[in-house]
Amino acid sequence: MVPVEPGGGLMRIDLLTEPVAGLQEALAAVDAFDRALVGGLRRPGPAQAAGLAALADAVTGSPLADRVAEAAGKATAGAAGEEHLTVLAAARTALLGAVHDALTDRIGEATGRPPAGDPAAGPAAVSPAGSGPAANLLAAARSWLADLVRAGWQGIDHESVAGAAPVVSALLPDPGLRRLAALLDGFAAELAASCPGAALDQVPLRRWADLWSRAMLLTQPGAAGAPSAAAPPAVVTGRLLPLGVDLHAHATAAQVQVHAVFEPADGSTPRLVRAGVSVPKPDTVVGAGVWQLLRPHLSLLAAAGEGLSMDLTAMPVTAEGDLLWDDAAARPGTGADPFATARVVLATALVAPTAPLDRHPARIAAPVLLEGYAVEQDGETLTLALAGHRITVDTDRIPTAGPLTPQAVAASSACIGLLRWDAGEFSVQPLAVETTVKRKTVALHAGAWAGGTADKTGLKGEKAALDAVQALRERAGKLLRK
């Protein structure tokens, strides 16, 4: 057991290593269904029938049981319509949602934090996409997705994948359908890069089935959860104390999330919140240069990089704890040490509920504080050993756009990180560590360069990014002039 903060209880690391009842059985049913999609559902064989039966058996006794049994029967006979495929996608999503809930309950037990509450609290927002042209677009998207699983991943080719292009083009102009459009666009691009499916040596079963099932559900009117004019987001006023910065950078896009504790001005219980932004990026912008693209869209990055709190006034926030960032509602506050925040407040901060469609084990990212551990290293694998129990460090998630490195984690004595779950076990993604340099305790943060830096490596990356962006702007200007 590891102290989390003075007077705040103990973090039960042992609970994170113990099996969760029913979890393996639920995942086995999901895996069986995912394998059925490899060969497709147009002419199901024994393998497909077994996968469909496993999915139906896993939801026996639930409100979905009858409809899933009917859908599985139709699919086994090769007669599944779009409505049956949607039910199968819903059943798969429900199983992974149950896995998510079981894992988050276990995290709650281990950290001692108050439960998240009802994820379905409040009336569901109704999307305007239930009739008219939008309904036709949703039907077109659903038809393309249905054709995909009928052919199976081994049956995809460039012609079938290209069928998504006109659907995406038609969806994009409608803000209420843009979430689905972005998902279909990325999914189609990934499938196109893997064509022909018959030549694939290995299929990313879980990933493609995740993308397919989520897209199928988003084609249902109202599933996108567009904000309702009658129920605007809540607003909060108080002090925001950043804990750490989580950065993801890909070839053409970058996303950042700042995890923080919010202390309401009315003195009520602090709560965990997030603020984030996503931006397109040129593939030539890498490393610390990514901050130049993100910084103008989120002033919180500067505060997090400089170790400051933020004073919020009527800042919009969703029920899931995501701040809809508005610079006009925020101003820099006083100094705020993330480790002090973690030691004093983190263990008792309320956790926001998770939206129903976001209940998936891959979405788990729970802020935690670990202290007093021993670091064990086996090749490139780092493990934190605490009270006879071990948790793996996910060093692959440490961005190169900051001073935090796997070497710094290996030499650390305290760590603020995100507890994640993947490949059947919990791991921790470091956001910041405390280490000793010349007999002094020094904190290294993944987002230390978010607001700017004097570090030579950071400055070099920023200059390279600026040069790359200027060159691209000049080329774009020449093309436009022509």
LUMPAGU-927456 format. One record per residue (C-alpha): z, y, x. Coordinates in nm, 2 decimals, m for minus. Each point is the difference from the previous one (the first is absolute). Example, Ala and Ser with C-alpha at 12.3 -4.5 7.8 and 13.67 -1.06 7.14 Angstrom:
% LUMPAGU-927456
      z      y      x
   0.78  m0.45   1.23
  m0.07   0.34   0.14
END
This chain:
% LUMPAGU-927456
      z      y      x
   0.00   0.00   0.00
  m0.09   0.35   0.13
   0.17   0.33  m0.08
  m0.24   0.22  m0.19
   0.21   0.32   0.00
   0.36   0.10   0.00
   0.16  m0.10  m0.32
  m0.33  m0.11  m0.14
   0.04  m0.38   0.02
  m0.17  m0.26   0.21
  m0.37  m0.11   0.01
  m0.02  m0.37  m0.05
  m0.26  m0.10   0.24
   0.07  m0.37  m0.07
  m0.14   0.05  m0.36
  m0.33   0.10   0.14
  m0.04  m0.33   0.17
   0.11  m0.22  m0.28
  m0.26  m0.16  m0.24
  m0.06   0.17  m0.34
   0.01  m0.24  m0.29
  m0.34  m0.06  m0.16
  m0.19   0.22   0.24
  m0.19  m0.27   0.18
  m0.10  m0.17  m0.33
  m0.14   0.33  m0.13
  m0.19   0.07   0.31
  m0.14  m0.36   0.00
  m0.14   0.05  m0.35
  m0.16   0.33   0.11
  m0.15  m0.17   0.31
  m0.14  m0.28  m0.21
  m0.17   0.24  m0.23
  m0.13   0.20   0.29
  m0.16  m0.31   0.15
  m0.17  m0.06  m0.33
  m0.19   0.33   0.04
  m0.17  m0.11   0.32
  m0.24  m0.23  m0.17
  m0.02   0.20  m0.32
   0.06  m0.06  m0.37
  m0.36  m0.04  m0.11
   0.00  m0.38   0.05
   0.36  m0.09   0.06
   0.08  m0.32   0.18
   0.33  m0.19   0.05
   0.13   0.26   0.26
  m0.06   0.29  m0.24
   0.16  m0.19  m0.29
   0.31  m0.07   0.21
   0.04   0.36   0.09
  m0.04   0.12  m0.36
   0.25  m0.26  m0.12
   0.25   0.11   0.27
  m0.02   0.36  m0.12
   0.04  m0.10  m0.36
   0.30  m0.22   0.08
   0.17   0.28   0.20
   0.02   0.22  m0.31
   0.12  m0.27  m0.24
   0.28   0.14  m0.21
  m0.11   0.36   0.04
  m0.16   0.22  m0.26
  m0.33  m0.05   0.19
   0.01  m0.38  m0.03
  m0.23  m0.06  m0.30
  m0.27   0.25   0.10
   0.00  m0.12   0.36
  m0.02  m0.36  m0.11
  m0.30   0.08  m0.22
  m0.17   0.21   0.27
   0.05  m0.28   0.26
  m0.14  m0.25  m0.24
  m0.31   0.21  m0.06
  m0.04   0.06   0.37
   0.03  m0.37   0.08
  m0.28  m0.07  m0.25
  m0.22   0.27   0.17
   0.01   0.21  m0.32
   0.24   0.28   0.09
  m0.09   0.34  m0.13
   0.11   0.34   0.14
   0.30   0.00  m0.22
   0.11  m0.34   0.13
  m0.05   0.11   0.36
   0.21   0.31  m0.07
   0.28  m0.22  m0.12
  m0.01  m0.21   0.31
   0.01   0.32   0.21
   0.30   0.12  m0.20
   0.18  m0.33   0.05
  m0.06   0.01   0.38
   0.12   0.36   0.01
   0.31  m0.09  m0.20
   0.09  m0.28   0.24
  m0.02   0.23   0.30
   0.19   0.26  m0.19
   0.28  m0.26  m0.05
  m0.01  m0.07   0.37
   0.03   0.38   0.07
   0.30   0.02  m0.24
   0.18  m0.29   0.16
  m0.05   0.14   0.35
   0.11   0.35  m0.10
   0.31  m0.14  m0.17
   0.07  m0.18   0.33
  m0.04   0.32   0.19
   0.24   0.17  m0.24
   0.26  m0.27   0.06
  m0.04   0.03   0.38
   0.02   0.38   0.01
   0.25   0.05  m0.29
  m0.22   0.27  m0.16
   0.01   0.06  m0.37
  m0.28  m0.19  m0.19
  m0.33   0.17  m0.07
   0.03  m0.02  m0.38
  m0.27  m0.08  m0.25
  m0.35   0.04   0.15
  m0.14   0.03  m0.34
   0.23   0.28  m0.11
  m0.17   0.27  m0.22
  m0.32  m0.03  m0.21
  m0.31  m0.10   0.18
  m0.26   0.27   0.04
  m0.32  m0.06  m0.19
  m0.32   0.05   0.18
  m0.28   0.18  m0.18
  m0.23  m0.28   0.12
   0.04  m0.21  m0.31
  m0.32   0.10  m0.17
  m0.33   0.17   0.05
  m0.19   0.02   0.33
   0.32  m0.08   0.20
   0.04  m0.33  m0.19
  m0.35  m0.10   0.09
   0.06   0.07   0.37
   0.32  m0.21  m0.01
  m0.20  m0.28  m0.17
  m0.27   0.02   0.27
   0.27  m0.02   0.28
   0.16  m0.30  m0.18
  m0.34  m0.17  m0.03
  m0.07   0.04   0.38
   0.35  m0.14   0.08
  m0.05  m0.29  m0.23
  m0.33  m0.09   0.16
   0.17   0.00   0.34
   0.25  m0.27  m0.08
  m0.25  m0.20  m0.19
  m0.21  m0.02   0.31
   0.31  m0.04   0.23
   0.06   0.15   0.34
  m0.24  m0.25   0.15
  m0.27   0.10  m0.24
  m0.01   0.38   0.07
  m0.31   0.15   0.14
  m0.12   0.35   0.06
  m0.18   0.02  m0.34
   0.31  m0.09  m0.20
   0.23   0.22   0.20
  m0.25   0.30  m0.03
   0.06  m0.01  m0.38
   0.32   0.20   0.05
  m0.19   0.30   0.14
  m0.12   0.15  m0.33
   0.33  m0.08  m0.17
   0.19   0.19   0.27
  m0.24   0.29  m0.01
   0.06   0.03  m0.38
   0.38  m0.03   0.02
   0.06   0.25   0.28
  m0.07   0.32  m0.20
   0.28  m0.08  m0.25
   0.35   0.07   0.16
   0.16  m0.25  m0.23
  m0.23  m0.28   0.13
   0.00   0.10   0.37
   0.28  m0.24   0.10
  m0.21  m0.29  m0.13
  m0.31   0.15   0.17
   0.17   0.02   0.34
   0.12  m0.36  m0.03
  m0.34  m0.14  m0.10
  m0.17   0.20   0.27
   0.22  m0.13   0.28
   0.00  m0.36  m0.14
  m0.38   0.00  m0.02
  m0.03   0.13   0.35
   0.23  m0.27   0.13
  m0.20  m0.27  m0.18
  m0.33   0.14   0.12
   0.13  m0.02   0.36
   0.07  m0.37  m0.06
  m0.33  m0.10  m0.16
  m0.13  m0.26  m0.04
   0.32  m0.17  m0.12
  m0.15  m0.35   0.07
   0.02   0.08   0.37
   0.36   0.10   0.01
   0.22  m0.21   0.22
   0.32   0.14  m0.15
   0.06   0.19  m0.33
   0.28   0.25  m0.04
   0.12  m0.17  m0.31
   0.31   0.20  m0.08
  m0.16   0.34   0.07
  m0.32  m0.05  m0.20
   0.19  m0.15  m0.29
   0.24   0.30   0.01
  m0.28   0.25  m0.01
  m0.19  m0.19  m0.27
   0.31  m0.05  m0.23
   0.11   0.36   0.04
  m0.35   0.13  m0.08
  m0.03  m0.22  m0.30
   0.32   0.14  m0.14
  m0.10   0.36   0.07
  m0.31  m0.05  m0.22
   0.23  m0.03  m0.30
   0.03   0.33  m0.19
   0.33   0.17   0.08
   0.07  m0.21   0.31
  m0.07   0.28   0.24
   0.30   0.18  m0.13
  m0.15   0.35  m0.01
   0.27   0.26  m0.05
   0.04   0.11  m0.36
   0.01   0.36  m0.09
   0.29  m0.07  m0.24
   0.20  m0.16   0.29
  m0.04   0.21   0.31
   0.17  m0.12   0.33
   0.37   0.08   0.04
   0.10   0.28   0.24
   0.29  m0.01   0.25
   0.19   0.27   0.19
   0.22  m0.07   0.30
  m0.02  m0.09   0.37
  m0.24  m0.25   0.16
   0.11  m0.18   0.31
  m0.28  m0.18   0.18
   0.07  m0.35   0.14
  m0.34  m0.08   0.16
  m0.37   0.02  m0.01
  m0.23  m0.30  m0.08
  m0.36   0.06   0.12
  m0.31  m0.21  m0.07
  m0.33   0.09   0.16
  m0.33  m0.19  m0.06
  m0.35   0.07   0.11
  m0.08   0.24  m0.29
   0.33   0.08  m0.15
   0.36   0.09   0.08
   0.32  m0.02  m0.21
   0.35   0.12   0.08
   0.33  m0.05  m0.20
   0.32   0.17   0.08
   0.30  m0.20  m0.11
   0.30   0.22  m0.08
   0.34   0.03  m0.18
   0.01   0.26  m0.28
   0.33   0.17  m0.07
  m0.01   0.16  m0.35
   0.14   0.35  m0.03
   0.22  m0.10  m0.29
   0.20  m0.23   0.23
  m0.12  m0.33  m0.17
  m0.07  m0.31   0.20
  m0.25   0.03   0.28
  m0.33  m0.20  m0.04
  m0.27  m0.14   0.22
  m0.34   0.18  m0.04
  m0.33   0.01   0.18
  m0.26   0.27   0.05
  m0.35  m0.09   0.12
  m0.36   0.11   0.04
  m0.33  m0.18   0.07
  m0.30   0.17   0.17
  m0.35  m0.12   0.11
  m0.05   0.01   0.37
  m0.28  m0.04   0.26
   0.02  m0.33   0.19
   0.00   0.21   0.32
   0.34   0.15  m0.09
   0.27  m0.24   0.13
   0.36   0.01   0.13
   0.19   0.32  m0.02
  m0.31   0.18  m0.12
   0.05  m0.14  m0.35
   0.29   0.24  m0.06
  m0.25   0.29   0.00
  m0.17  m0.14  m0.30
   0.33  m0.08  m0.19
   0.21   0.31   0.10
  m0.17   0.26  m0.22
   0.05  m0.21  m0.31
   0.38  m0.07   0.04
   0.23   0.26   0.14
   0.28  m0.26   0.00
  m0.16  m0.15   0.31
   0.10   0.30   0.21
   0.36  m0.02  m0.13
   0.02  m0.38   0.07
  m0.14   0.05   0.35
   0.25   0.28   0.08
   0.30  m0.18  m0.16
   0.05   0.25  m0.28
   0.10  m0.05  m0.37
  m0.21   0.15  m0.28
   0.14   0.20  m0.29
  m0.19  m0.09  m0.32
  m0.01   0.20  m0.32
  m0.16  m0.16  m0.31
  m0.20  m0.25   0.21
  m0.20  m0.24  m0.22
   0.10  m0.37   0.04
  m0.12  m0.32  m0.16
   0.23  m0.26  m0.15
  m0.07  m0.22   0.30
   0.14   0.26   0.25
  m0.32   0.15   0.13
   0.01   0.37   0.04
  m0.31   0.18  m0.11
   0.01   0.23   0.29
  m0.04   0.37  m0.07
   0.06   0.24   0.30
   0.09   0.28  m0.25
   0.30  m0.21  m0.10
   0.13  m0.07   0.35
   0.14   0.20   0.29
   0.14  m0.11   0.34
   0.38  m0.05   0.01
   0.25  m0.06   0.26
   0.01  m0.27   0.27
   0.03  m0.36  m0.13
   0.04  m0.29   0.24
  m0.16  m0.31  m0.16
   0.25  m0.23   0.16
   0.29   0.20  m0.14
  m0.17  m0.01  m0.35
  m0.04  m0.37   0.03
   0.36  m0.06   0.10
   0.15   0.22  m0.26
  m0.22  m0.02  m0.31
  m0.26  m0.28   0.03
   0.23  m0.29  m0.12
   0.08   0.17  m0.33
  m0.33   0.17  m0.08
  m0.16  m0.11  m0.33
  m0.32  m0.19   0.02
  m0.29   0.10  m0.24
  m0.15  m0.27  m0.22
  m0.34  m0.13   0.08
  m0.30   0.05  m0.24
  m0.10  m0.33  m0.16
  m0.34  m0.03   0.16
   0.15   0.08   0.34
   0.24  m0.29   0.00
  m0.14  m0.20   0.29
   0.18  m0.13   0.31
  m0.24   0.19   0.23
   0.13   0.33  m0.16
   0.35  m0.06   0.12
   0.12   0.27   0.24
   0.37   0.05  m0.02
   0.16   0.25   0.25
   0.29  m0.16   0.19
   0.22   0.08   0.30
   0.07  m0.27   0.26
   0.26   0.05   0.27
   0.19  m0.21   0.26
  m0.28  m0.26   0.04
  m0.12  m0.18   0.31
  m0.38   0.01   0.07
  m0.17  m0.33   0.08
  m0.35  m0.01   0.13
  m0.24  m0.29   0.01
  m0.34   0.12   0.13
  m0.10   0.29  m0.22
   0.24  m0.11  m0.29
   0.32   0.20  m0.03
   0.29  m0.13  m0.20
   0.33   0.18  m0.09
   0.30  m0.23   0.01
   0.29   0.10  m0.22
   0.31  m0.21  m0.06
  m0.18  m0.32   0.07
  m0.30   0.08  m0.21
  m0.34   0.13   0.11
  m0.27   0.23  m0.15
  m0.34   0.05   0.15
  m0.12   0.35   0.09
  m0.35   0.08  m0.13
  m0.13   0.18   0.31
  m0.36  m0.01  m0.13
   0.10   0.27  m0.25
   0.12   0.25   0.26
  m0.26   0.27   0.02
  m0.14   0.13   0.33
   0.02   0.35  m0.13
   0.36   0.05   0.11
   0.25  m0.07   0.28
   0.15  m0.31  m0.16
  m0.12  m0.32   0.18
   0.09  m0.37   0.00
   0.16   0.06   0.34
   0.22   0.27  m0.15
   0.10  m0.24  m0.28
   0.08  m0.27   0.26
   0.24   0.24   0.17
   0.16   0.13  m0.32
   0.35  m0.03  m0.14
  m0.06   0.14  m0.35
  m0.31   0.00  m0.23
  m0.11   0.16  m0.32
  m0.28  m0.21  m0.14
  m0.17  m0.13  m0.31
   0.09  m0.35  m0.11
  m0.32  m0.18  m0.09
  m0.09  m0.35  m0.11
  m0.30  m0.19   0.12
  m0.10  m0.36   0.10
   0.31  m0.14  m0.16
   0.27   0.21   0.17
   0.15   0.34   0.03
  m0.08   0.23   0.29
   0.08   0.36   0.09
  m0.25   0.27   0.08
   0.17   0.26   0.23
  m0.02   0.36  m0.10
   0.24   0.13   0.26
   0.24  m0.14   0.26
   0.29   0.12   0.21
  m0.01  m0.10   0.37
   0.18   0.11   0.31
  m0.18   0.21   0.27
   0.20   0.11   0.30
   0.33  m0.08  m0.18
  m0.09   0.21  m0.30
  m0.09  m0.12  m0.35
  m0.36   0.10  m0.08
  m0.17  m0.05  m0.34
  m0.38  m0.08   0.00
  m0.18   0.04  m0.33
  m0.34  m0.14  m0.11
  m0.07   0.34  m0.16
   0.13   0.22   0.28
  m0.35   0.15   0.05
  m0.07   0.05  m0.37
   0.06   0.37   0.02
  m0.14   0.06   0.35
   0.12  m0.09   0.35
   0.02   0.11   0.36
  m0.03  m0.36   0.12
  m0.30  m0.05   0.24
  m0.13  m0.31  m0.18
   0.04   0.17  m0.34
  m0.18   0.32   0.11
  m0.28  m0.21   0.15
  m0.05  m0.18  m0.33
   0.01   0.32  m0.20
  m0.26   0.17   0.22
  m0.23  m0.30  m0.02
   0.03   0.00  m0.38
  m0.08   0.38  m0.01
  m0.30  m0.04   0.22
  m0.13  m0.30  m0.22
   0.05   0.19  m0.33
  m0.17   0.32   0.14
  m0.30  m0.21   0.12
  m0.03  m0.17  m0.34
   0.01   0.34  m0.17
  m0.27   0.14   0.22
  m0.22  m0.31  m0.07
   0.06   0.03  m0.37
  m0.09   0.37   0.01
  m0.33  m0.07   0.17
  m0.09  m0.27  m0.26
   0.09   0.24  m0.29
  m0.22   0.28   0.16
  m0.29  m0.24   0.02
END
